[in-house]
Amino acid sequence: MYDYFLDGRDNYEVDRIAAERVLAEVPDIRPTARANRAFLGRAVRYAVRSGIRQIIDIGTGIPTSPNTHEVAHAEDPRVRVAYVDNDPIVATHAGARLTSAPNTGFALGDVRKPQDILDTPAVRDMIDLDQPVALLLVAVLHFVSDDEDPRGIVATLRDALPSGSHLVLSHATADFHPGGFPETVRAYRNSTASMNVREHAEISTYFEGFELLDPGLVQVPLWRPDGPVPSPEELRRIGFYGGVARKN
């Protein structure tokens, strides 16, 4: 569905049908998805320019170019990127579109089991946890329910990372949609994924143990924009916060 929202070509009829149901309820999901993807690119470029040479991208999804490794390798082709997703279909696409590139790998793994991800040979072979890592949790934690402890998930991953590592995180919110964004929650429930939108204060707690970098946790178009900033009316359609933080 996310690939479809981004006008990608790697999606199936069932995805398109489900995505159109979501768009019928929440047309703002498309500009939000695109703004989130642009945030991913800016954050990855920042991390590489800051000296990071390893990336773990959890919740990869079906590849939609430009992918994380494409952005990173445009800065430095030596950057190693380990993609992680829990969908076998993503694994199939990864073999053709991601891992064929140098310095990239893919592992099946579920963000709800963070220690298993860290222990996966495909991740261990690609990533040296004694050296700084950029951990990407982009548009993934809102698919984790409160009962599944998203804060604990991030803490487990954080504790495994050395000083100098970066956390890149974005998350859906209802803060800019009066009424709590129930259409989005309902539309996703009618698909296959649950959606757990959260407020700014709660999302901020996921950065505990990190130092949030300027400009903090903001709507994704406002994180270090490299082009025109959306108008206030356009920003009201963007239901995602994003931030980048450093572990000291």
Stockholm file with secondary structure:
# STOCKHOLM 1.0

chainA/1-248         MYDYFLDGRDNYEVDRIAAERVLAEVPDIRPTARANRAFLGRAVRYAVRSGIRQIIDIGTGIPTSPNTHEVAHAEDPRVRVAYVDNDPIVATHAGARLTSAPNTGFALGDVRKPQDILDTPAVRDMIDLDQPVALLLVAVLHFVSDDEDPRGIVATLRDALPSGSHLVLSHATADFHPGGFPETVRAYRNSTASMNVREHAEISTYFEGFELLDPGLVQVPLWRPDGPVPSPEELRRIGFYGGVARKN
#=GR chainA/1-248 SS CHHHHTTCSCCCHHHHHHHHHHHHHCTTHHHHHHHHHHHHHHHHHHHHHTTCCEEEEESCCSCCSSCHHHHHHHHCTTCEEEEEESCHHHHHHHHHHTTTSTTEEEEECCTTSHHHHHHCHHHHHHCCTTSCCEEEEESCGGGSCGGGCHHHHHHHHHHHSCTTCEEEEEEECCTTSTTTCHHHHHHHHTTTSCCCCCCHHHHHGGGTTSEECTTCSEEGGGSSCSSCCCCHHHHTTCCEEEEEEECC
#=GC SS_cons         CHHHHTTCSCCCHHHHHHHHHHHHHCTTHHHHHHHHHHHHHHHHHHHHHTTCCEEEEESCCSCCSSCHHHHHHHHCTTCEEEEEESCHHHHHHHHHHTTTSTTEEEEECCTTSHHHHHHCHHHHHHCCTTSCCEEEEESCGGGSCGGGCHHHHHHHHHHHSCTTCEEEEEEECCTTSTTTCHHHHHHHHTTTSCCCCCCHHHHHGGGTTSEECTTCSEEGGGSSCSSCCCCHHHHTTCCEEEEEEECC
//
